[in-house]
């Protein structure tokens, strides 16, 4: 009798951990992948191009402002003013990355998913432009809140 309930609890656990993000339209995704930089701004692309931890969203913040919750094969594009910015990823742990944004630059941050003790952990890595663009191209844009 007890063994029948374990699979049910497992399914309930997985469903309760499902993502809560909204994909942007295909046209918004295509525009973001043109990598256009607005005047007097810089762009920060944060991408998660893995499927590890597919059922678990990882929260993103920039300068302590909530931006989005990412899922597998998703990315966020945020246009920022030049100067120092802090990117924060929250999962089982918290990962922090500092970026000193320069006008006219695109920055690419890989939000790596790693297996943790109880759930998914995250690590943020500043990537070079070639690797970052390739990672973004593997993903879909999600709607986000600008800081």
C-alpha positions in Angstrom: 0.0 0.0 0.0 2.7 2.5 1.0 4.8 1.8 -2.1 1.9 3.0 -4.4 2.1 6.4 -2.9 5.8 7.1 -3.5 5.4 7.5 -7.3 2.4 9.8 -6.7 4.5 12.0 -4.3 7.3 12.0 -6.9 5.0 13.3 -9.6 3.5 16.0 -7.3 7.1 17.1 -6.3 8.1 17.4 -10.0 5.0 19.3 -10.9 5.4 21.7 -8.0 8.9 22.5 -9.2 7.9 23.3 -12.8 9.1 26.5 -14.4 7.2 29.8 -14.3 8.4 31.8 -17.3 6.7 33.1 -20.4 8.4 32.8 -23.8 8.6 36.0 -25.8 7.2 36.0 -29.3 9.2 34.6 -32.2 9.6 38.0 -33.6 11.0 39.4 -30.3 13.3 36.5 -30.1 14.6 37.1 -33.7 15.1 40.8 -32.9 17.1 40.1 -29.7 19.3 37.7 -31.7 20.3 40.5 -34.0 22.4 41.7 -31.1 21.6 45.4 -31.7 22.8 47.8 -28.9 20.7 50.9 -28.2 22.6 54.2 -28.1 24.4 55.0 -24.9 23.6 51.5 -23.5 25.1 48.0 -23.2 23.3 44.7 -23.4 23.6 41.8 -21.0 22.4 38.4 -22.4 22.0 35.7 -19.7 21.5 32.3 -21.2 20.9 28.8 -20.0 21.5 26.5 -22.9 21.3 23.2 -21.0 18.5 20.8 -20.2 19.8 19.8 -16.8 17.3 20.6 -14.1 14.6 21.1 -16.8 11.8 21.2 -14.2 13.5 23.8 -12.0 13.5 27.5 -12.7 16.5 29.6 -11.6 15.8 33.2 -10.5 17.7 36.0 -12.0 18.3 39.5 -10.6 20.3 42.5 -11.9 21.4 45.0 -9.3 19.1 43.3 -6.7 16.0 43.8 -9.0 14.2 40.6 -10.0 14.4 40.1 -13.8 13.1 36.6 -14.6 13.1 33.0 -13.8 14.9 30.9 -16.5 14.3 27.4 -17.6 16.2 25.1 -19.9 17.2 26.5 -23.3 16.1 30.1 -22.5 17.7 33.5 -22.3 17.1 37.0 -21.1 18.3 40.2 -22.7 18.6 43.3 -20.6 19.8 46.8 -21.8 21.7 48.6 -19.1 23.3 52.0 -18.6 27.1 51.9 -18.6 28.8 51.3 -15.3 29.0 48.5 -12.7 26.2 45.9 -12.5 25.7 42.8 -10.5 24.0 39.7 -11.9 22.6 37.3 -9.4 21.4 33.7 -10.0 19.4 32.0 -7.2 18.8 28.3 -7.1 19.9 25.9 -4.3 22.7 28.4 -3.9 23.4 32.0 -5.0 25.9 32.9 -7.7 27.1 36.5 -8.2 28.8 38.0 -11.2 30.0 41.7 -11.5 30.1 43.4 -14.9 31.4 46.9 -15.6 29.3 47.6 -18.7 30.8 49.8 -21.4 28.7 51.8 -23.9 28.1 49.8 -27.2 29.1 46.4 -25.8 27.2 43.1 -25.6 28.0 40.9 -22.5 27.2 37.2 -22.4 26.6 35.4 -19.2 26.2 31.6 -19.1 23.9 30.5 -16.3 25.3 27.0 -15.8 23.0 24.4 -14.1 24.8 22.0 -11.8 23.4 19.1 -9.7 23.3 20.1 -6.1 22.6 18.2 -2.9 18.8 18.6 -3.0 18.1 20.4 -6.3 19.9 22.4 -9.0 22.7 24.8 -8.3 23.8 27.6 -10.6 27.0 29.2 -11.6 27.4 32.4 -13.6 30.2 32.7 -16.2 31.1 35.7 -18.3 31.7 34.3 -21.8 33.5 35.7 -24.9 31.3 37.0 -27.7 31.7 34.1 -30.0 30.7 31.5 -27.4 28.0 33.7 -25.9 26.3 34.4 -29.2 26.4 30.7 -30.0 24.8 29.9 -26.6 22.1 32.5 -27.1 21.3 31.2 -30.6 20.5 27.7 -29.0 17.9 29.3 -26.7 14.5 31.1 -26.7 13.9 34.5 -25.3 11.8 34.8 -22.3 9.9 37.8 -21.1 11.7 39.8 -18.4 11.4 42.8 -16.2 14.0 45.5 -17.0 15.8 46.9 -13.9 
